Amino acid sequence: METMDHVFVQCEEMRQIWNNCFRWFNYSNVSTNLLVDNFHQYPICLLYKTEISKWRIVWTAVIWCTWNMRNNIIFSN
């Protein structure tokens, strides 16, 4: 069964995408297997509110693009 955690965090392709995002923020990540933890874990470690806002924008964009790509693959063959 496909879960949100697998689609957005656990599969190898997504892990690579998240690792790139963490590098953009100069943040060494500790991998998490849960989507909700992925969202909340990293902003806590960022020093500035602007960085937290940027992280949330990047996070939302990654989730949105992944969801759209997944749906295109599934529903458009």
KAJO-V508083 format. One record per residue. N is the residue number from 1. RES is the residue in three letters. PHI is phi as a letter, one per 40 degrees, with the letter a starting at -180 (NA if undefined). Layout:
n=N res=RES phi=PHI
n=N res=RES phi=PHI
This chain:
n=1 res=MET phi=NA
n=2 res=GLU phi=c
n=3 res=THR phi=b
n=4 res=MET phi=c
n=5 res=ASP phi=c
n=6 res=HIS phi=c
n=7 res=VAL phi=c
n=8 res=PHE phi=c
n=9 res=VAL phi=b
n=10 res=GLN phi=c
n=11 res=CYS phi=c
n=12 res=GLU phi=d
n=13 res=GLU phi=c
n=14 res=MET phi=c
n=15 res=ARG phi=d
n=16 res=GLN phi=c
n=17 res=ILE phi=c
n=18 res=TRP phi=c
n=19 res=ASN phi=d
n=20 res=ASN phi=c
n=21 res=CYS phi=c
n=22 res=PHE phi=c
n=23 res=ARG phi=c
n=24 res=TRP phi=d
n=25 res=PHE phi=c
n=26 res=ASN phi=f
n=27 res=TYR phi=b
n=28 res=SER phi=c
n=29 res=ASN phi=c
n=30 res=VAL phi=b
n=31 res=SER phi=c
n=32 res=THR phi=b
n=33 res=ASN phi=b
n=34 res=LEU phi=b
n=35 res=LEU phi=d
n=36 res=VAL phi=c
n=37 res=ASP phi=c
n=38 res=ASN phi=d
n=39 res=PHE phi=c
n=40 res=HIS phi=c
n=41 res=GLN phi=c
n=42 res=TYR phi=c
n=43 res=PRO phi=c
n=44 res=ILE phi=d
n=45 res=CYS phi=c
n=46 res=LEU phi=c
n=47 res=LEU phi=c
n=48 res=TYR phi=b
n=49 res=LYS phi=d
n=50 res=THR phi=c
n=51 res=GLU phi=c
n=52 res=ILE phi=c
n=53 res=SER phi=c
n=54 res=LYS phi=c
n=55 res=TRP phi=d
n=56 res=ARG phi=c
n=57 res=ILE phi=c
n=58 res=VAL phi=c
n=59 res=TRP phi=d
n=60 res=THR phi=c
n=61 res=ALA phi=c
n=62 res=VAL phi=c
n=63 res=ILE phi=c
n=64 res=TRP phi=c
n=65 res=CYS phi=c
n=66 res=THR phi=c
n=67 res=TRP phi=c
n=68 res=ASN phi=c
n=69 res=MET phi=c
n=70 res=ARG phi=d
n=71 res=ASN phi=c
n=72 res=ASN phi=c
n=73 res=ILE phi=c
n=74 res=ILE phi=c
n=75 res=PHE phi=c
n=76 res=SER phi=b
n=77 res=ASN phi=f
